[in-house]
């Protein structure tokens, strides 16, 4: 299984602060938006073993939100 990215790694890749990333995640959970790449919890029990973002989710998000190499 591929390693999950931390909030800091994701924020660096998409060009925002960790605080903004976490605030946008809360908003996305509330309204189902697409402000940031999808964040997942991986585990088989009620207690997740890991939380983070897959690199593929970051890449797909960047593809959806970049216009001519510049974030939209």
C-alpha positions in Angstrom: 0.0 0.0 0.0 1.3 3.5 -0.9 2.1 5.9 1.9 -0.5 8.6 2.7 0.6 12.2 2.5 0.4 14.4 5.6 -1.5 17.7 5.7 1.8 19.5 5.4 2.9 17.6 2.3 -0.5 18.2 0.6 -0.6 21.9 1.5 2.9 22.3 0.0 1.9 20.6 -3.2 -1.3 22.6 -3.7 0.2 25.9 -2.5 -1.8 26.7 0.6 -1.1 26.8 4.3 -1.9 23.8 6.6 -4.4 25.9 8.5 -6.2 26.7 5.2 -6.2 23.1 4.2 -7.7 22.0 7.5 -10.4 24.8 7.3 -11.3 23.8 3.7 -11.5 20.2 4.7 -14.1 21.0 7.3 -16.1 23.0 4.8 -15.9 20.2 2.3 -17.2 17.7 4.8 -20.2 20.1 5.4 -21.2 20.7 1.9 -19.5 18.0 -0.2 -17.3 20.6 -2.0 -14.0 20.1 -3.9 -11.8 22.7 -2.2 -9.0 20.3 -1.4 -8.0 16.7 -2.4 -9.9 13.9 -0.7 -8.7 12.8 2.7 -9.2 9.2 3.8 -9.1 7.0 6.8 -7.6 3.6 6.3 -8.4 0.8 8.7 -10.5 -2.3 9.3 -12.0 -1.5 12.7 -13.8 1.4 14.3 -10.3 2.9 15.1 -8.6 4.0 11.9 -4.9 3.0 11.5 -4.0 5.9 9.3 -5.3 9.2 8.0 -4.1 11.2 5.0 -4.3 11.9 1.4 -3.2 9.7 -1.5 -0.8 11.2 -4.0 -3.2 10.1 -6.8 -6.0 12.2 -5.2 -3.7 15.3 -5.1 -2.7 14.8 -8.7 -6.3 14.4 -9.8 -7.3 17.5 -7.8 -4.5 19.5 -9.4 -5.7 18.4 -12.8 -9.2 19.6 -12.1 -8.1 22.9 -10.6 -5.2 24.1 -12.7 -5.5 26.2 -15.9 -2.4 26.4 -18.0 -0.2 25.4 -15.1 -1.6 28.0 -12.8 -4.0 27.1 -9.9 -7.5 28.3 -10.6 
